[in-house]
């Protein structure tokens, strides 16, 4: 009896296997799908179905516009009447609502109804579905879902251009005008912000009547995400080719006052970053934008605002050390740096002693790794400040911890020739204040001690300079005491390089030439000749020679110095002094010899 039962079980198992194999065969997709006819293909290079993108855009239309063709039999006059309520919505949006795409030669696509078989989310519903009521929670959810997908797609240049061809900016204008929730506004601004990252779509935004004004109006919302997206969008606008149009929209005083108020009063690090980033974009934009917006910003207290923000961030850095705020600190410093090189406005920020003290504290930080970028930016800003207010160099000439902090920044400037030049510029101004024959023995010892303790950094920078010289051809540097644009400030190798101070040159010129034109020509010659010399001597020769002079003076006096004259452990070792001295002499000599060998002025 047991044998028959086993046979029956085996037969049942075989039947199940056969049935399962048949089901798998039926579910398996065909091995070949025929391609669609050429007249049914979209002329768009994208992996996303264009009809899906169009349908998403239609989902953002207000219900009265989207359903006008269904409820009024395609009555274009009625549709236009409804659309006119949005102040700026074009009649072509009605075409989008009725036909699915923009009717025009630029679209490259024939008008079509919404395609229902695109690869959409599982809960995505058609225009006539129950979720189309904008006032309902389901309608808001659908709008948000479609908007977020378009937000992501707008990051692609191809998708962005296709979207603006199909009236997404006009649709978003209507959505912003009639928005009932801050989430809808945030998504709309986010889509526009991504579109503004691409030139073609950015131009389309600027050309959409009333859209820029509506975007600017969003600055008066009290929602942090909306303000972040609005600032991001405006930042892209003032950096593009249509920047003047955006600047004119921002020009009214109450709008600029609002931007400054947001930056000063928000506690959200991201919003501080976005709002200050907008101010930086204005300062780094075209000259016409600066001329339009900077005077009223200065009148409203831009410099004092930046210093207040820097003070707040420095307190956070010293007290709490929040990594999320490091980028905010750097952005504030970069904005100050940009302002410090703009003629007619730099003096107001460069002469501020509170700012100089804050930068001094930043440079002296013992642990600079986490805020390395900020320290480099601070060094460039200090170099610019000392160019405008040279007397400050005397105040810090005896601050040995400041000199040590500057030398500690060198490792973070690898690959940034301008930042390294800024550091050497500051060091030159400090060392120029040292009169070896008049400096006390203890002060001279402290200078030598700092330099020797950082001899490895100095030598490494010399090697980097030579490596840069062998890899690329240097452009001419800034004339003495000059400043270039932000982040490209090259700096302040003084004419004392030629063994006479700049002010003596000016006195000489004024005393010995009777005609202003001759004086002007003489100064032009000196500036050009100085720039030529600097371009031929990329290594910081002036600074090296000052170091050599200080070390040599110490070496001369070493016989009269005993270790008992100083605190135990602070006495510099002569071997280390000689090593740094030889290093500086080697690089000074090698660069001078290469200059002569090149035959720039001396022919063989």
Secondary structure, DSSP 8 states (H G I E B T S, - for coil): -HHHHHHHHHHHHHHHHHHHHHHHHHHS--S------GGGS-S---SS-HHHHHHHHHHTS-HHHHTHHHHTTT-HHHHHHHHGGGSS--THHHHHHHHSS--STTT-S------SSSS--TT---TTSGGG-TTSHHHHHHHHHHHHHHHHHTTSHHHHHHHHHTTHHHHHHHHHHT--SHHHHHHHHHHHHHHTTSHHHHHHHHHSTTHHHHHHHGGG---HHHHHHHHHHHHHHHHSTTHHHHHHHH-SHHHHHHHHHHHHH---HHHHHHHHHHHHHHHTS-HHHHHHHHHHHHHTTHHHHHHHHHHHHHHHHHHT--GGGHHHHHHHHHHHHHHTTSTTTHHHHHT-HHHHHHHHHHHT-S--GGGHHHHHHHHHHHHHHHHH-TTHHHHHTT-HHHHHHHHHHGGGGTT-HHHHHHHHHHHHHHHTT--TTTS-HHHHHHHHHHHHHTHHHHHHHHHHHHHHHHHS-------TT---STT-------GGGGTS-HHHHHHHHHHH--SHHHHHHHHHHHHHHHHHHHHH--S-HHHHHHHHHHHHHHHHHGGG--GGGS-TT-S--HHHHHHHHHHHHHHHHHHHHHHHHTTSS---
